[in-house]
Amino acid sequence: MTTVFVSHPQSKLAHYFGDRASAALEAIAQVRFNPTDTDLSSADLAEQARDCDAIVSYRQTVGDEALFAALPQLKAFVRCAIDIRNIDVASASRHGVLVTQASAGFVPAVSEWIVGAMIDLGRHISASSEGYHAGRPVASTMGRELRGSTLGVIGYGQIGRYLCGIALALGMRIVVHDPHTATGRAEFAQATLEALLAQADFVACLAAATGETENMMNAAAFAAMQPHAFFINASRGDLVDEDALLAALDAGVIAGCALDVGRAPDQMPSLRVAAHPRVIATPHIGGLTPPAVEHQAMETVSQLAEIFQGRAPQGAVNAAEAFRWRQAFGVGA
């Protein structure tokens, strides 16, 4: 029977893989789990996964040249997440290792987090609660309804499309910026980034993290927003110039922001930004719901079942170059 190593730290296993996926995986392979509660270095992972046929990779687990070179028996590196930026796919291909990624099972969860953030920001819920928790009387503050407000969505991917549907049902006006994708919906006006920022009451940043989008929300972008507008980032911290964001908050250029991501380890909000009194921050929990986690974990198990039967699963990114996998399981023979 094939052997699989699951790299999730012990304290992350239940939240980010789960009992059902573990049982399903043990039904098709011998399974070894990370015995520690730490993210394994490349050298430690190579030691722990020695002689394994596949690795199920936690989102923080790095797949680099040193790892693939140190594991000559490894045929597949299966990411239990959609983001594979910390996998050196070129190195995996040179060593014949198949790389896969999970699909976005977190679309509803992240979209709901954004709606919750908009309500919280617009109605000052966290700010009021903080005062009461501190034992202080809290003055009533005029709020903003979502109905009739303009939502600017940067990035019309899976989450963007789903969020636009929810916002439309809530009576919001929707403006989208995505230079690569047309909405195809008359209800969703498309605009340049500058035009979107100038008219949105809430700006939801959902663009993919690429070299092109690095620091796209910079001083000029925040200056283009309305002073009563709120900025929400549920994508990646790489999209935001944090110095510019803090300066905009300090100067009242924007009214506030909500962050579920940032430039801290594991894509967490940076503490210096999260501590700002006009910021609502959560520890990268937008997609952390049982249905979202189970979707990716069970898909990972299904991918491994396909891999062990010599079939390239949906989510494979380098099947043509994965000669170790192809030879071991008779692919194309």
PEDA-V242101 format. One record per helix or strand of 2 or more residues. SS is the DSSP state (H for helix, E for strand). FROM is the first residue (numbers start at 0). LEN is the number of residues. If there is no record, write none. Layout:
SS:FROM:LEN, SS:FROM:LEN
//
This chain:
E:2:4, H:9:7, H:18:8, E:29:4, H:41:7, E:53:4, H:64:6, E:75:4, H:88:6, E:97:3, H:106:17, H:124:9, E:149:5, H:157:12, E:172:5, E:187:3, H:192:7, E:201:4, H:218:6, E:229:4, H:236:3, H:241:10, E:255:4, H:264:3, H:270:4, E:278:3, H:289:19, H:318:3, H:322:6
//
